[in-house]
Amino acid sequence: IRTTSIYKSYKNLEVLKGIDIHIKPSEIVSIVGASGAGKSTLLQIIGSLDKADKGEVFINDININSLNEKNLSELRNKHIGFIFQFHHLLPEFTAIENVIIPAMIAKRTKKEMYERAGELLNLFNLSDRINHKPSQLSGGEQQRVAVARALINNPSVILADEPSGNLDSTSAKELHELFFILRKKFNLTFVIVTHNEKFADMADRK
């Protein structure tokens, strides 16, 4: 991931003032700072969910500014996994149905989707919960389902915005450790916005 001179303002408030970042493959980088400093804004610009006023973003050497909406959506779906503070699971769907949604968008076969989702949920010790709806899962379990959903299309980059901000300390610790296991297993690059100093310090760079 590479950004050059990223600027972003909201009306008269300049939030990002020329941000240059270079993140290597399989690196875990934490972004810390005061509330309102622009951490989430930067993450959303890297993930193509928001546009910078000025500057460029490259993912796997692709300048995302040069892509049309269709190609941008494809890049996002295939290369980037998102994890947010609130899991954003759909309440009417089971755990496994929630996990396969990005794979359905990518038009993968039903067999392939369910196999991959089952493998991920098993990896996260959720194999006995695959047919449970979000309301039947604990906060930590819901967030692990959200992580599985982020991984379903084998992305190279995971962008996480306060991923443990809504969890108790035990669940948060388990989630933090899980990220390092996933990095090792899948060579994933993580960019994590967090207020958790302990977690931030575990990263390769802050």
Secondary structure, 3 states (H helix, E strand, C coil): CEEEEEEEEECCEEEEEEEEEECCCCCEEEECCCCCCCHHHHHHHHCCCCCCCEEEEEECCEEHHHCCHHHHHHHHHHHEEEECCCCCCCCCCCHHHHHHHHHHHCCCCHHHHHHHHHHHHHHCCCHHHCCCCHHHCCHHHHHHHHHHHHHCCCCCEEEEECCCCCCCHHHHHHHHHHHHHHHHHHCCEEEEECCCHHHHHHCCEC
